[in-house]
Amino acid sequence: MLFTDIEGSTALLTRLGERYGNILELSAAITAALGDPLPAARLAGAAEGIRQQSGTLRTDLEEARMERYLTSARATVTPQAWTAELAAGRALTQHEAVILLLSPSPAGSTSA
């Protein structure tokens, strides 16, 4: 079952390929909308990292959509905190990104 078993979820998301980045981005947007900006930044960074690893780019539409969802979240934290969480997310492996998705507080309680 997706997102209840780490190994199974990792295998499924790996098979999804470029859509894995979309799933992480959707999770970032939802997390931002729920008022948790730093976990949203980490999820967005994870999506960027996964896209870089797979060689897939966001379309202009996808880029604009993510910017719209993340702008208000970014405005609630310092630029340094946002940048640090993005970088932490980009550094995650696919397996670590699944763990991030499964965790109750996606960035491990780094939100203020």
C-alpha angles and dihedrals in degrees: 000000000000116000097004098080119047098206094043092045092050091051093047095047091047089055090051089064114182091010087068088074089051091053091051091047092050089050090050091051092049092047090050091049089052089057101253103124103172096051087046090055092049091050090048089050091049089053090051091049094049090048091050091049092050095041094238124136131204117249118240088256092052090047092052092046093052092046090053092052097044102040096083092044091051091052092060097062136047117274089241093055092047092048092047092052092047089052092047090052093048090054094057122109119228089259092051090048089056090051088050091053091049097047118101090231102033098211094042097261096308093134118107 
